[in-house]
């Protein structure tokens, strides 16, 4: 993940379950999404066909999802 606030086109290959900064559990289904760094610790994940679903994910969780192939940055 980069520290700039530029959104990145991405795709999830499997459901990604994570807890946001407020303790709410979210599941990003397989498919397209956008990843935008918020700060050094969190990224914003936007998903859904209409782009209306979003939540903040820790950078550690996002990097873990990238390492296991569940999250693929496309740009």
SEGU-410843 format. One record per atom (N, C-alpha, C): residue number from 1; residue in three letters; atom name; z, y, x. Coordinates in nm, 3 decimals. Layout:
residues N
{NUM Ala CA {Z Y X}} ...
END
This chain:
residues 75
{1 Unk N {0.000 -0.118 0.084}} {1 Unk CA {0.000 0.000 0.000}} {1 Unk C {0.000 0.124 0.089}} {2 Unk N {-0.071 0.224 0.044}} {2 Unk CA {-0.075 0.348 0.121}} {2 Unk C {0.019 0.450 0.059}} {3 Unk N {0.055 0.551 0.136}} {3 Unk CA {0.150 0.650 0.085}} {3 Unk C {0.081 0.766 0.014}} {4 Unk N {-0.054 0.771 0.014}} {4 Unk CA {-0.122 0.876 -0.060}} {4 Unk C {-0.118 0.843 -0.209}} {5 Unk N {-0.140 0.943 -0.291}} {5 Unk CA {-0.131 0.924 -0.436}} {5 Unk C {-0.267 0.893 -0.498}} {6 Unk N {-0.358 0.840 -0.421}} {6 Unk CA {-0.491 0.804 -0.470}} {6 Unk C {-0.483 0.671 -0.544}} {7 Unk N {-0.532 0.666 -0.669}} {7 Unk CA {-0.532 0.539 -0.741}} {7 Unk C {-0.632 0.441 -0.679}} {8 Unk N {-0.600 0.314 -0.687}} {8 Unk CA {-0.688 0.209 -0.637}} {8 Unk C {-0.725 0.115 -0.750}} {9 Unk N {-0.853 0.084 -0.761}} {9 Unk CA {-0.896 -0.018 -0.856}} {9 Unk C {-0.845 -0.152 -0.805}} {10 Unk N {-0.794 -0.234 -0.895}} {10 Unk CA {-0.738 -0.363 -0.856}} {10 Unk C {-0.762 -0.464 -0.968}} {11 Unk N {-0.728 -0.587 -0.939}} {11 Unk CA {-0.739 -0.695 -1.037}} {11 Unk C {-0.623 -0.789 -1.015}} {12 Unk N {-0.564 -0.834 -1.124}} {12 Unk CA {-0.462 -0.938 -1.114}} {12 Unk C {-0.529 -1.071 -1.145}} {13 Unk N {-0.497 -1.172 -1.066}} {13 Unk CA {-0.558 -1.303 -1.084}} {13 Unk C {-0.468 -1.397 -1.163}} {14 Unk N {-0.342 -1.365 -1.167}} {14 Unk CA {-0.243 -1.440 -1.245}} {14 Unk C {-0.148 -1.338 -1.306}} {15 Unk N {-0.072 -1.374 -1.409}} {15 Unk CA {0.026 -1.278 -1.462}} {15 Unk C {0.126 -1.240 -1.355}} {16 Unk N {0.160 -1.112 -1.349}} {16 Unk CA {0.260 -1.063 -1.255}} {16 Unk C {0.378 -1.011 -1.337}} {17 Unk N {0.493 -1.071 -1.318}} {17 Unk CA {0.614 -1.032 -1.388}} {17 Unk C {0.700 -0.953 -1.291}} {18 Unk N {0.745 -0.835 -1.335}} {18 Unk CA {0.828 -0.752 -1.248}} {18 Unk C {0.921 -0.666 -1.332}} {19 Unk N {1.023 -0.612 -1.267}} {19 Unk CA {1.120 -0.523 -1.331}} {19 Unk C {1.094 -0.382 -1.284}} {20 Unk N {1.083 -0.287 -1.379}} {20 Unk CA {1.058 -0.148 -1.341}} {20 Unk C {1.186 -0.083 -1.294}} {21 Unk N {1.178 0.044 -1.259}} {21 Unk CA {1.294 0.117 -1.207}} {21 Unk C {1.407 0.132 -1.306}} {22 Unk N {1.377 0.117 -1.437}} {22 Unk CA {1.480 0.128 -1.540}} {22 Unk C {1.536 -0.007 -1.582}} {23 Unk N {1.492 -0.114 -1.517}} {23 Unk CA {1.543 -0.247 -1.548}} {23 Unk C {1.466 -0.320 -1.656}} {24 Unk N {1.355 -0.264 -1.706}} {24 Unk CA {1.274 -0.331 -1.807}} {24 Unk C {1.178 -0.429 -1.740}} {25 Unk N {1.163 -0.545 -1.800}} {25 Unk CA {1.073 -0.647 -1.746}} {25 Unk C {0.935 -0.627 -1.807}} {26 Unk N {0.833 -0.631 -1.722}} {26 Unk CA {0.693 -0.615 -1.764}} {26 Unk C {0.613 -0.734 -1.713}} {27 Unk N {0.507 -0.767 -1.785}} {27 Unk CA {0.412 -0.867 -1.740}} {27 Unk C {0.273 -0.806 -1.742}} {28 Unk N {0.210 -0.800 -1.627}} {28 Unk CA {0.072 -0.755 -1.618}} {28 Unk C {-0.015 -0.879 -1.630}} {29 Unk N {-0.099 -0.887 -1.733}} {29 Unk CA {-0.182 -1.006 -1.750}} {29 Unk C {-0.297 -1.006 -1.650}} {30 Unk N {-0.362 -1.120 -1.632}} {30 Unk CA {-0.479 -1.124 -1.544}} {30 Unk C {-0.586 -1.027 -1.595}} {31 Unk N {-0.649 -0.958 -1.500}} {31 Unk CA {-0.756 -0.866 -1.536}} {31 Unk C {-0.750 -0.738 -1.454}} {32 Unk N {-0.831 -0.640 -1.492}} {32 Unk CA {-0.837 -0.516 -1.416}} {32 Unk C {-0.713 -0.431 -1.434}} {33 Unk N {-0.682 -0.353 -1.331}} {33 Unk CA {-0.570 -0.259 -1.338}} {33 Unk C {-0.593 -0.150 -1.234}} {34 Unk N {-0.512 -0.048 -1.241}} {34 Unk CA {-0.510 0.057 -1.140}} {34 Unk C {-0.374 0.058 -1.074}} {35 Unk N {-0.371 0.085 -0.945}} {35 Unk CA {-0.247 0.095 -0.870}} {35 Unk C {-0.245 0.234 -0.807}} {36 Unk N {-0.139 0.311 -0.835}} {36 Unk CA {-0.128 0.445 -0.777}} {36 Unk C {0.010 0.461 -0.714}} {37 Unk N {0.014 0.485 -0.583}} {37 Unk CA {0.143 0.508 -0.519}} {37 Unk C {0.214 0.629 -0.580}} {38 Unk N {0.342 0.614 -0.609}} {38 Unk CA {0.424 0.723 -0.662}} {38 Unk C {0.500 0.789 -0.548}} {39 Unk N {0.562 0.705 -0.466}} {39 Unk CA {0.635 0.751 -0.348}} {39 Unk C {0.640 0.635 -0.251}} {40 Unk N {0.727 0.642 -0.151}} {40 Unk CA {0.733 0.537 -0.050}} {40 Unk C {0.787 0.405 -0.103}} {41 Unk N {0.854 0.407 -0.219}} {41 Unk CA {0.920 0.287 -0.271}} {41 Unk C {0.854 0.225 -0.394}} {42 Unk N {0.771 0.303 -0.469}} {42 Unk CA {0.720 0.255 -0.597}} {42 Unk C {0.572 0.289 -0.614}} {43 Unk N {0.504 0.205 -0.691}} {43 Unk CA {0.366 0.231 -0.731}} {43 Unk C {0.359 0.225 -0.883}} {44 Unk N {0.266 0.297 -0.941}} {44 Unk CA {0.241 0.292 -1.083}} {44 Unk C {0.130 0.191 -1.106}} {45 Unk N {0.153 0.096 -1.196}} {45 Unk CA {0.052 -0.004 -1.233}} {45 Unk C {0.008 0.029 -1.375}} {46 Unk N {-0.123 0.046 -1.394}} {46 Unk CA {-0.180 0.075 -1.526}} {46 Unk C {-0.272 -0.040 -1.561}} {47 Unk N {-0.252 -0.098 -1.680}} {47 Unk CA {-0.334 -0.211 -1.722}} {47 Unk C {-0.361 -0.201 -1.871}} {48 Unk N {-0.433 -0.293 -1.926}} {48 Unk CA {-0.470 -0.302 -2.067}} {48 Unk C {-0.612 -0.247 -2.080}} {49 Unk N {-0.683 -0.296 -2.177}} {49 Unk CA {-0.822 -0.253 -2.197}} {49 Unk C {-0.832 -0.103 -2.219}} {50 Unk N {-0.732 -0.044 -2.282}} {50 Unk CA {-0.735 0.100 -2.310}} {50 Unk C {-0.661 0.181 -2.204}} {51 Unk N {-0.597 0.115 -2.109}} {51 Unk CA {-0.522 0.184 -2.005}} {51 Unk C {-0.392 0.244 -2.054}} {52 Unk N {-0.344 0.195 -2.169}} {52 Unk CA {-0.223 0.252 -2.228}} {52 Unk C {-0.095 0.184 -2.182}} {53 Unk N {-0.105 0.077 -2.107}} {53 Unk CA {0.015 0.008 -2.058}} {53 Unk C {0.036 0.046 -1.913}} {54 Unk N {0.157 0.086 -1.879}} {54 Unk CA {0.185 0.120 -1.740}} {54 Unk C {0.334 0.104 -1.713}} {55 Unk N {0.366 0.086 -1.587}} {55 Unk CA {0.505 0.076 -1.543}} {55 Unk C {0.509 0.094 -1.393}} {56 Unk N {0.624 0.135 -1.343}} {56 Unk CA {0.639 0.147 -1.198}} {56 Unk C {0.689 0.014 -1.141}} {57 Unk N {0.630 -0.024 -1.031}} {57 Unk CA {0.662 -0.149 -0.962}} {57 Unk C {0.704 -0.113 -0.820}} {58 Unk N {0.798 -0.185 -0.766}} {58 Unk CA {0.837 -0.158 -0.628}} {58 Unk C {0.721 -0.194 -0.535}} {59 Unk N {0.711 -0.121 -0.426}} {59 Unk CA {0.609 -0.149 -0.327}} {59 Unk C {0.626 -0.290 -0.273}} {60 Unk N {0.750 -0.333 -0.258}} {60 Unk CA {0.777 -0.469 -0.207}} {60 Unk C {0.718 -0.573 -0.301}} {61 Unk N {0.737 -0.556 -0.433}} {61 Unk CA {0.680 -0.651 -0.529}} {61 Unk C {0.527 -0.647 -0.527}} {62 Unk N {0.470 -0.527 -0.517}} {62 Unk CA {0.324 -0.514 -0.512}} {62 Unk C {0.268 -0.581 -0.387}} {63 Unk N {0.333 -0.561 -0.274}} {63 Unk CA {0.286 -0.623 -0.150}} {63 Unk C {0.301 -0.775 -0.157}} {64 Unk N {0.408 -0.822 -0.218}} {64 Unk CA {0.427 -0.967 -0.235}} {64 Unk C {0.315 -1.024 -0.322}} {65 Unk N {0.279 -0.954 -0.429}} {65 Unk CA {0.171 -0.999 -0.517}} {65 Unk C {0.037 -1.000 -0.442}} {66 Unk N {0.016 -0.903 -0.354}} {66 Unk CA {-0.106 -0.902 -0.273}} {66 Unk C {-0.108 -1.021 -0.178}} {67 Unk N {0.004 -1.049 -0.115}} {67 Unk CA {0.010 -1.158 -0.018}} {67 Unk C {-0.014 -1.294 -0.082}} {68 Unk N {0.034 -1.313 -0.206}} {68 Unk CA {0.014 -1.444 -0.268}} {68 Unk C {-0.117 -1.451 -0.347}} {69 Unk N {-0.195 -1.342 -0.345}} {69 Unk CA {-0.327 -1.343 -0.410}} {69 Unk C {-0.325 -1.308 -0.557}} {70 Unk N {-0.208 -1.272 -0.611}} {70 Unk CA {-0.199 -1.236 -0.752}} {70 Unk C {-0.253 -1.098 -0.780}} {71 Unk N {-0.253 -1.010 -0.679}} {71 Unk CA {-0.301 -0.873 -0.692}} {71 Unk C {-0.402 -0.848 -0.582}} {72 Unk N {-0.523 -0.809 -0.623}} {72 Unk CA {-0.631 -0.786 -0.526}} {72 Unk C {-0.678 -0.642 -0.543}} {73 Unk N {-0.666 -0.564 -0.435}} {73 Unk CA {-0.720 -0.427 -0.437}} {73 Unk C {-0.871 -0.437 -0.419}} {74 Unk N {-0.946 -0.362 -0.501}} {74 Unk CA {-1.091 -0.371 -0.498}} {74 Unk C {-1.157 -0.259 -0.420}} {75 Unk N {-1.081 -0.157 -0.382}} {75 Unk CA {-1.139 -0.048 -0.303}} {75 Unk C {-1.051 -0.011 -0.187}} 
END
